[in-house]
Amino acid sequence: MADSHALPETQLASEINDQLERKDIITFMDAKWYNAAAEGQINPFRHYTDPLDLLRTPNQNTVLHVYITAVQNETEESTEFVKLVSRKCPSLLAEPNIKGETPLHIAARFGHKNIVEFLIHSIKKAQFEDLERGAEASTSDKMLKKTSTDEDTALHEAVRNNHPQVVEILIRENPEFANTANAAGESPLYLAAVRENTSIASKILEICLSPAYTGPNGRTALHEAVISGDADLTRKILDKNSSLTREQDKEGWTPLHYASYFNLLPIVEMLLEDDNKSAAYIGENYGKTPLHIAILNGNSHLKRPECSPFCCGKRQF
């Protein structure tokens, strides 16, 4: 079990600030410490006297990165090692590895719900202390929102790796996670849509007042819901933001162009409801409207085509 004597909250934020500035000496992690971290052995670190944030692998992973990556079949007890080392060295909560990934990124990637909850709780305590000290820029707030070198947040990791419980924890704690696109231009909602994960996309839409819908090449989550033929997700996105029916990708295609191309009649009707009828008159880069697209596909649109948008296992768009 981890040491039950927690660091006083009044020291937590100040120690994080102090230790984040000390990066002049790195002690590479040898096999003894790496294996102890991977196995979650608490006792060796309980008596470790040097600064833990300077104990690194060649990829700049800390003992927390190593431990969280190695955890399998997470239980409530899985947080004990995290508790001990973060109390001994609070700055470990925010330390990035060579890819800019914090322990929260790693825990979200592997779906470690209990560890994610503990990390967020610890970061929130530090944030509260920052505010109590009257700090203008909250170090702990930055810790929670840190992005990797690919500009992924912890939410991107949870969505990409299909961990709905972690997704819900993250967006309930900080709905702003859903507003951030990564370096590829992918918002978390777009990632859920392109991966056809309706449950995660629905949870983001349910909890977040105004999530980002953006994706690469001008596409939105609505484009991807339509391309996937997902009528349920299409409806939920439209209920949240019907103006997306007029958004065009880099080829000038609206969601209605794709629905027309794939002969998705129920979705076509959905996209043309209420004030969205103007989408029918939008031309793509060569001037073709959704009606042109339907006509150009000829007899295939007299009935629903047998081939799906993922014919032969490959997306056609």
Secondary structure as UniProt FT lines:
FT   HELIX           9..20
FT   STRAND          27..28
FT   HELIX           31..38
FT   TURN            39..40
FT   HELIX           42..46
FT   HELIX           52..54
FT   STRAND          55..56
FT   TURN            58..59
FT   HELIX           63..70
FT   HELIX           76..78
FT   HELIX           79..88
FT   HELIX           90..93
FT   TURN            98..99
FT   HELIX           103..110
FT   HELIX           113..132
FT   TURN            133..134
FT   HELIX           139..145
FT   TURN            149..150
FT   HELIX           154..160
FT   TURN            161..162
FT   HELIX           164..173
FT   HELIX           175..179
FT   TURN            183..184
FT   HELIX           188..194
FT   TURN            195..196
FT   HELIX           198..207
FT   HELIX           216..218
FT   HELIX           221..227
FT   TURN            228..229
FT   HELIX           231..240
FT   HELIX           242..246
FT   TURN            250..251
FT   HELIX           255..261
FT   TURN            262..263
FT   HELIX           265..271
FT   HELIX           274..281
FT   TURN            285..286
FT   HELIX           290..296
FT   HELIX           298..302
FT   TURN            309..310
FT   HELIX           311..313
//
